[in-house]
Structure formats: structure tokens, C-alpha cells
Amino acid sequence: MTLAANDTTGTTSDTIKIGGVFPLSGGLSALGRPVEQAARAYFRSINEAGGVGGRRIDFIAEDDSADPNRTRAAAEKLVGRDHIFAMGPSFTPFSPDLVPFLESKGVPFIGFDGVNVEGFTSPTTVSVGASIAPHARVLIPYWFEKTHAKRVGVIYLDVPPAISYLKETRDVICPKLGCQVVVSRAVQFTTTDYTSILLSMRSNNVEGIFIVTDPASAVKMLLQAKQLNYKPSPGGYLGQHGIYLDLVPQSCGSFCDGLLAPTSLFPPQVNSAATEEMRRVVSRYYSNVEYGYFTELGYVSARVLVDIIRRAGRPDRRAIIDVARGLTAYDTGGFTNPDRPVDISPGREHPRDMILVKSEGGVWKQETGWLTPRQF
């Protein structure tokens, strides 16, 4: 859809309505709540400093419980009833039709984090994040070349992004590296028995287990692995970016030492000017926030949205997308690789460098510098 000129829907002389959709309840709420808090904290800080061109951000967040049907209903409410100017930072990994719905309504989406590829090819959607493929194409090669674990087991949440991780690892990456996914087991948010799954992995002589679940499910699995005193050798455990909350290493302590996870943003657990800025702003409004990849993505996305509106000079839907199209070498202020400004222009997926973090002594620590995803 071509955006209409001078479309200022959702704005007044003193407000700009921004929408967001998050799993604030249900199985992914441990991820959703911190993302919403981080985005809201940034908007509140902007409002207290005078707003965007004198306009206050009115951030309206909807809860979808990570249910794709509720995601669409939440978006319809934000667009049809609240008349938002733009969709802002959101955490909507399971909805296949959110992006096309917003496109059809002429609503920009600045802060896409659907993880899969739909939003990265949308002409009206902007993201500083990265899809599944680059995360996997840094994590799996690094882990394989370090441990030489050839027989891989995958425990994955039975949802589209996790299935994409499984397919990328099994069908694309491992055949090139020389590893093989010999066992894969799907789980639900409600799964409690991981012991039988782990015993199956052990009986199949798995040499490393890839955990592709939410943080709470990862904790349940790792605690049962700890009870079994089972850590596959030589590969141990590795996790996708969705488990990257402090909750995970804190829950299983030294047993989780060596667990790896990727991030395309500078790790919030590692001190830097960018992460200190985020913690300073977020902690002003919320205490005890669980910082992780998606929390940081919510904050950075809010930051980018405000910057784009300011660059446009006015809250005009077509004008902000026109600005975004020119952001092919964007300085995120240290939240991404400072030596490589990122391309956040909409319309296609752009390369993203990654950092790997490792669980050590109950905390995440930086394992690598910035790594470029392997081409397969």
C-alpha cells in the first residue's frame, strides 16, 4: 500500500498515539512484560523532557498472551478504535498476519520484533532486530567449531519461530558443518516432564542439546537435567536468543556454566554506555526488570521511533517511512556494533552482527566480540 501524504491520524497538537502488542499474561509474559516496561520507560522519559516536538507520546499497550488470534484482535483495536499513529515496540513472535494488516491500513510499524521474516520485507516496517537465521548462523558454527559435537538434540517450543530455528539448524547449517540433528522433541508452555525427553537424548548419544524455548521452559528443563546430573558431552547446552534472561543462569547456577546464547544487541548484562543509559532510564520508572535481548529491543525500538519522528520534523506517516528509507547506515548509539552502522531501511532484511554470551557462575558474561553470520 502507498502511504497517503499528510496522514497525521492519531496525533493532535500535543499528543502522538503509539500502539504496542505484548504477551503480558500467559507463557511468554516473562519476556513480554519487560519489553513493554522498557519501551514505556523510554517514552515516559521523552514526555518528561518535553515530548517530541512538544507532543507527548501516548503509548497504548495491548495484551495478546502470545496468541496469534488475540494479536490480530489487539491490532484491530489499536488501529480501529484507538486510531494510533503508528505501531511501536511490540513483542509478537507468533502472528503471521500482523504486518500485512498494518500495511493494508497504512499504519507504519516502527519496532517490529516478530523474529520470523515477515516484517523484514515490509515497505512500512522498521526493525533494529534480527530474524532467526543470523542468530543461528553465528551460534551453531561457533559452538560446533569449539566443541566438535556432531550429534545434536533439539528441544523446541511447538511454535513457528522455534520450528524455524530447528529447520535452519537441521536442514541448512548442520549439513554444511558436519553435524546432524539426531533427536528433536517439541514441548509446550505447560510441559512439566523434561526428564523423559532428556533420557531419550542420552539414550541416543546426543553430544549437545540446543534449547529453543522460552526462559521459563528452559529453566524447567535445565533444573531436571541438573537433577539427573546430565550434561551431554562434548557440546553441553546452548540456547537461542529467547532464553536470554538472567532468570536462566540464576536458576541453575554453576550447572549451566558454558550455556551459550546469541544477541544482535550489546548484552545488557555487560557494562557499556548504551546499556548504562537503558538501565538508568528504565530503572527510573520500574524496579527489578528482567533484562534480556527483547527487553533491550523494546527500549532501542522506542528510541528509534522517537528519532525517526524528530528527523521527519512532524508526525506524518509517509514522512517517517520516507526518513526510514534513508537510514542505511544508522548509528544506534552503541546498542549494535559501533564499527558497523546498521541498515534499518524497510523493504528487506539486512545483515546483523552478533555477540555470544555464556552462562558463568549464575550470570551471563560476554563470550565473543561482534561476529558476522556465516553464509550457507
N, C-alpha and C positions, 0 to 999 in steps of 0.2 A: 504494500500500500504506500502511496505517495503521501507524505505528511502535508497537511494544509498549512499555508503560510499564516502567520499571526494567530496561531491557535494557542490561546492562553487559558484554556479550560483548567479549572482547579486553582486559579490564582485570583487574588484581589489586590488592592493597593498595599495590603500589609500582611498577606499570608500566601504560602505556596503549599498545596496539599500533596504529600508524597505517601504512597502506599507501600506496604510490605506484607509478605506472607511467610509465616514461620510455623514449625511444629512446636507450639507452646505447651502441648499436652501429648501424651502417648509415648511410644517407644523412642522417638528421636528428640524428645524435649530436652534431653541433656545437651544436645547440640543447638537446638533451636532457641532456647531462652537466652544463652549468652550472645548469640548473633544479634538478636533483637535488642538486647541491652546495649551492646557495643554501638550499634547504629544509632539508637535513640540518644545515647550519651553524647555522641558527636553532634547530632542535630541540636540537642539542648545547649551544648557549648556555643554553637553558632548563634542560636537565638539570644543567649545571654550577652553575646558580643555585638548585638545589633542586627542579626539576621543576614540575609542575602540581599544586598541592595535595599536594605530597610524592610524586607519582608521576612516574617517569621516562618520557619518550617513547621507545618502541622503534619506530624508523622502518624499515620493510621495503620496499626499493625493488626493483622487477622491471623487467627489460629486455624491451621488445616490438619493438625495431628499427623502430618506426612501422608495423608490420604489424598490421592490424585483427584478424586471427585470433589473433595472439600476444597482443594487448591483452586479448582476452576470456579466453584461457587464463591470462594473468598475474593477472587479476582473480579468476578462479575459484580459483586457488591461494591468493591473499591471503585470500579470504573462507572457502574450504572447508578449507584446511589450516593457514593461519596464524591464522585466526579474528581478523582485525583488528577493532578497534572502529569505525574509520571509514576511508574513503579520504581521503587528504590531498592535498597538492600533487602534481599529475601533469601530464604533457605527452602528451596522447593525441589528436591532432587528427584522426585518420582513422577512429576506431572509432565506428560508428553504434549499437552496442548496449551500450556500457559503462554508460551512465547507467540505461537500463531494467533491466539486470541487477542493478545495485546496489540500485535501488529494490525490485525483486522480492525481494531478500534482506534488506531492511530495514537497509541499510548507508548511513549518511549519506556524502555526498561533499562535503567542505569544501575547495574549491580547484580546482573544475572549470576546465579550460582547453582544452576541445575546440574552441574557435574558432567552430564552427558552432552552430546554435541549440538542439540537443537539451537540453543541460544547463541552459539559462536558463529553461526552463519546467517543470523538475522540482521537485516539492514537497520533495525531500530533498537538493537540490544547491545549493550556495552558491558564488558566484564574485565576485571583485572585478574580474575582467577584462571584456572587451567582445568581442562577436562581430564578424564581418566587416563587416556593414552600417555601423555607426557609424564604423569606421576609414575605409571607402571614402567615406562621406558627408562626411567632413572633408577627406580628402586630395584627391580628384578635383576638387571645386569650387574649393578654394584654388588648386590647380595650374592649372586651366583659366582662372580669372579673372586669374591672374598672367601666364600665357604666351599665352593665346588659341589654344592648339594644338587644332585641330579634328579632325585625322586621327590617331587613336590606334592604336598597335600594342600588343598584349599578348603577352608571353612568360610562360607559366604552367606550373607543375608539374602533371602529369596526376593530381591527387589532389582529393578533394572540396572542401576549403576553398579551394584556388586556383581551382577551377572556379566556386565561389560568388562569388569576387571578380570573375572575368570576367563572369559573368551580371549581377551587381549593376551593374558599370560599363557594360556593353553594353546591357542591357535596361531599366535603371531610371534611372541617373544621367545618362549622356550624352544620351539623348533629351530630357531636361529642360533640360540646359545648352546643347545645340547642338553637341556633339562627336559623333564616331562611331568605333566600333571597326572599322577597315577591314581589319586583319590580326590574327589570333591564332594562335599556334603553341604546341602542347603539347610539353613536354620531360619527360625522366625524370631521376632522380638520376644515372644513368650517362651522360647525354648529354654528349658532348665537342665536337661540331661546332656551334658557335653562329654561325660565320661565314656559313654559307649562310642561316641564319634572318635574320641582320642584313642581308644583301644583299637578301633578299626585302622586308624592311621598307623599305630605302632605295629599291628599285625601285617600291614602292607609295606613295612620297612621304609616308611616315609623319612626323608632326610632333612626336611624343613617344612614348616607349615605357614602358609600365607593366610592371615586373618583379615577377612574382608567383611567386617560387620560394623555396627555402631559401637560406641565406647562401652555401654552397659553390657552388651552381649560379649564383647571381648573380655571384659572383667570376669564374667561368669565362666567363660571358657578357660581363662588363664588360672583362675583360682582352683578349678577342678584339675587342671594339668599339674598345678603345684601339689595338690593332694596326692596325685598319682606319682609325683616326682618324675614326670615325663617331659623331657625336652629333647626333640629329635636332633640327631647329630648327623652331619656337622653344621646343619643350617639353622637350627633353633627356630625362632619365631620371627616373622616380620609382619607389618601391618600397613594397610592403606591409610590415606590421609584422614579418613573418617574416624579412626580410633585415637586421633592425636589430641587428647585432652590429658591434663595432669591426673585425672581420675585413674587412668590405666596404670601407669607405673607406681603411683602411690598405693594402689590396691594390692598389687602383688609383690612389691618391694624388690629385693635382690633376685628373686626368681625370674623376673622379667629383664634382668640385665642382658643387653645385647639386642633387644627388640628394636627393629628399625621402622621408621615411617618417613614418608616424603612430605615436603611442603614447598609450594611455589612462592610463599611469602616468608620474610625473615622470621625465624621462630620467635614467638612472643616470650618464650622462657629464657631467651638469650638476650642479654643487655645490648641495646643499640639506641641511637637517638630516636628512631622510629618507634620501637616497641616501648620505650620510656614515655614517649608522647601519648601513645594509646593508653597505657596503664594510668598515666596521670589524668587523662580526660575521663576515662571510663570509671575509675575509682572515685572520682568526684561525685558521681551520682549513684553508683552501685558498688556494694562490697561483695567480696567472695565470688567474683565472676570466674568461671572456668575458662581459661584462655586456651585456645587452640586454633587450628587453621581457619575454621569457619568463623570463629569469633573475630579474628583479625580481618577476615574477608568482609564481614559486615561493617567493621569500622572503616576500612580502606574504601569500600564502595560508597559509603556515605560521604567520605572526604572527596572522592572523585566527582560524585553528583553535584556537590556544592561548587566545586571548582569549575565544572563544565557550565553551570548556570551563570557563574560570575564571568567566565570568558565570553559567553554569549551576550552578556550585557543586559539581558532581560529574560524572564521565564516564558519562552516561546518554544513550543515542541519542535518545530522544524529547525529552529535556530540552534537548539542544543545538540541535535543529531548532526547538523552541519559542522558544528565545532568538533564533535566527537570523531567525525570522519577525518579530521586533520591531525588527530592525536596519534601519530605513528611512531613517535619517539618521546613517550611520556615519562616524566620524572615523578615517581611515586613518593619521593622523599625518604627513600631508604627501606621501603616495605618490600621492594623487589631488588634484583641485582643492581647495585648502583653503577656498575660498569657497563650495563646494557639497558638503556631506557626501553620501556616496553611499548609495543604497539597495541593500543586499545581501541583502534578504529573498528566500527562494526562491519559485519559482512562476511568475515571468515575467521577461522581460528588461527591465532598467532603463536609462535614459539614462546615457551616459558621456561626459564632456567629453574632448577630445583635445588633445595638443600635437604639432606637427610639428617634426621635426628635419631638419637639412640637412647633407650631407657638405661639409666645407670644410677643405682642407689636410690631408687624411688622417684627420680625426676628425669625429664627429657634433657639431653645435652646435645649440642651441635656435633654431628659426626663428620660432615663434609663441608667444603665450601660450595659455591654455586656450580652445579653440574648441568650440562646440556643434554636433553633427552636423546637417547640413541635412535638412530634411523634404522628401520627394519623394512 
